[in-house]
């Protein structure tokens, strides 16, 4: 589904990603872990086209998308749930979902319609007429995910979805992301909440100073106290 091949990404003269390679297979969830400032969000931005790598390739379903503009990448079937949610304060819940809606390549009960998003997050139906500025943090995160789903992606990029949420909301969020994987979506999840990430992921990568320093299963990482202490501060 997604192959990242030895990408090197800079911000000006700052060398952020230093030869990162990563793979997301169809219908699986991959968790990307690491301390703050290690390049996780830069990797998401490199995939979606916000920060173009100077070297290496990003392949989506075998197609080289490294040099494509972001809107074309999204149209190919990659959805983004950005860090910080990026909700428009003046738009209602319904307006957020309608403005993003696209059914290209989706059919029947597999399409992420408004009704299907509302079934996943009933609170959004209840709050459909409320503006973004009136929503709680948890509701804004539901909306950010729902907005990405209405583009009907095959790959979902999620950047720190649990950030700033209470523990109960984190558990609910983790359950909903698990249901997305069960529904057939491929997911690349950047996450600081280690228990939630390990519960969802099929495979785990750890990033440190712009390089992949660990790749393995959630069970293997859970049992590796040295890696968790050195690179995750656990």
N, C-alpha and C positions, 0 to 999 in steps of 0.2 A: 504494500500500500504506500509506504513512505520509506525512501532510502536517502539518508544524508551521508554524503561521501566526502570526508576529509575537508570540511569547510573551515575557512579562516575569515573571520569578520572583525572589522575595525570600526571604532568610533573616532574619526579623525586619526590621530597618531596612536590612539589607545588600542592595543592588540587584545581583543576580548576573547574570541573563539580561536583556539590554536590547534586546528586539525581535528574537529569533532566528526565522528561517524556514528550513526544511529539508525535503527531499523524499527518500523512499526508494521507488523503483519496484519492482514485483514481480520477484522472482528476480534481484535485484541486491544488491551489497554497497556500502555507503557508509561511508567512513572519516571520522571526526571527529577532527581533529588540533588540537594547541595545547599551549602550555606548561602546567605545573601551575598550578592556581588560576584558570583562565580560564573555567570554567563547564561543562566537558564532562560531568562526573559529575552536575552539577545538571540538565543537559538530559536525561540518562537518567532521573533521578529525577522530572523533570516529566512525562515520557512515561508512566512506569509508575504514577504517582499518589502517589509518596512526598513530592513537593514540588509542590503545586498552583500553577500560574501565576495571577497576579492579572489578567493581560490576555492576550488571544490565544487560539488554539484548537489542540488536538491532534486530528487526524482519523486514524482507522484504518479503512482500506477504506471511506472516505466517511462514517463515523460519528464524531460528536463524542464523544470520551472524556475531555475535559478535566476534568470534574467527577466522573467515576466513581471509586469506591474501587479500590484496587490489585487486590484479588482478582477483581473483575469484569473489569478490564482484562486480567489474565492469562487469565481464562476465555475471553475473546474470541479469543485466539490470539497473544498476545505473550509470549515467553519472555525471562527475564532471567538473564544470567550476571554476577553483581555483582562490583564491585571488591573484592578481598580474598578472593574465593571463597565466604566465609560457609558453610563446611562445619561440620556439627554434630560435635563431637569424639567423642560417645558413640554415634553411629549408625554402622552398618556401611555399606559401599558399597551393598549390596543394599537396605538399608532406605532410604537416601537416594533411590535410584531408584524404589523401590516407592511411597514416600509421595507422590511428585510425579506418578506415572503417571496419564495421562488420555488417552483415545483419541477424545474427541469430535471429530467432523469429519475424522478420519483413517481411511483404509481400506486394506486389503490391504498390499502391499509398501511403500506410502508411509508407513505408520504407524511411529513411532519406538518399537518394542518394546524390551524388555531385550536380546534377541538382536541387534537392529540396533545398539544402543548399544555392546554388547560387540564387535561386528564393527568398529565405528569405533575403539574403544579396547580392544584385547584385554587390556591391562594391568588394566583394571577387572574383567574376568572372573577373572583370576588373583587379584586382591585382594578378591573380592566379600565375603568374611567379615571383612575388616579394618575396624576402626573408623576414623573420620575422623582422629583424632589420630595414627594409625599411618601415615598416608600421607605421601609426599614432596610437595613443592610442585607438581611436575608432575602427580602423580597426583591431587592435590586439584583442580587446574584441569581435568583430564579429567572428574573427577566433577562439578564445577560445570556444565560444558557438558552432560554426559550427563543430569544432573538436569533442566536446562532442556529438553532434547530430549524427555524422556519426557512432558512436558506437551503434546507435539505442536503446537508453535507454527507460525505461518506467518511471523512476524517474530521475529527473535532480536536482542535488545539485548545487546551484549558490552562490558563496561566494563573496560578494561586487562587483557585476558586474558594477555598475556605478562609482566606485572609480576613481577619476582623470579625469572624462569626463566633457566636457562643457555642459551647460544646454540643448542645442538643441540636442546633442547626447544622453543625458539622456532620453529625451522625446522619441526619436526614439528607443532607447533600450527598454524602457518600453513597447512601442507598439509591438515590436517584441516578447518580453517575453509573453505578453498577447496572441499573436497569437499561441505561442507554447502551452499554456494552452488550447486554443480553439481546437488545433489539437489533444488533448487527453493526453498530457504529465502531469504527476504529478510533482510538483515543490516545492522544499524547498529553499526559497530565504533568504539569509542573506544580509541585506541592511541597509545602513545609511541614504539613501535618503527616508525620511518618506512619502512624497507625492507619489512617484513612488511605494513604497511598498504597501501603502494603496489602490492605484488604481488597483493593480494586484491581491492582496491576497484575498482569501475567508476567511481565519482565520489568526489571529496574535498572536504570543507569544512574550513576552518581557523577556529578560534574564538580571539578575543583580547578580554579584558576584557568578556566577556559578549556580544560581537557577532560575527557572521560577517564575516570580513575577506577571505575568498577562497573561491571555488567553481570547480572545474574538474576535468579528468581527471587521473589519476595521472601521465601522461606530461607534461602541461603543468606540473604542480607540480614534478616532478622536474627540469624544465629551467629553472625560475624561481628562480635563486639568491637574488634579493633577498627574495622572500617567505619562502623557507626560512630565511634568515639572520635576518630581522627577527622572524618570528613563531614559528619552531621551534628557533632556536638551532643550526642546522646549517650 
